[in-house]
Amino acid sequence: MATLTIVPREKLWHHLQMTHENSESHILEIGARGRIVLPAAVRRSLGLETGQKLFLTVEGAGSLRLTTARAVAQAARGLFKAPAPERSLVDELIAERRAEGERE
C-alpha cells in the first residue's frame, strides 16, 4: 500500500523513534494556500504522478496519512465477498421469505 505519513514538527522526535528501519522521513513545509510539496524522490518511489488522487486521513497524535486511491481500492477488495463459499445468503433469504409466507 502506498502511503505517506506527515507528522507535525513538535511530534517529530517521537515519530523518528517509532519509525521502522525501512521507512523514510522528510520535513515538509506548508506553503501558500495550504499546499504541501512532496519530494520528487518520494513521488518516484511511490509511483505518484501529477493529478493523481490521494486520500488524506487525520490520525491520532496529530499525524496525517496520504494513501493512493489505488491502494484504498485494493484494500477494499473482497470487503463484500461471501462470508463462506458453502453458504449462500440469497438461498437463506429465499428460505426465510418462504417460511414467513407459510406462517401467514
Beta strands, then each sheet from edge to edge (+ up, - down):
strand 1: 3-6
strand 2: 54-59
strand 3: 63-68
sheet 1: 1+ 3- 2+
end
